[in-house]
């Protein structure tokens, strides 16, 4: 019976580890999604700044 106890303990530890891995993967997905949104936002801001600079330059040239 001691062997079965060991087997169950190992199985419980395995399940705990799998749960930790699952939580870590979920956290990574959230982190990547957030980074992607930030990158898109920075690109949009940069594009708007460039457009504003071009418009100001055109205004002063005319």
Order of alpha helices (4+ residues) and beta strands (2+ residues): alpha
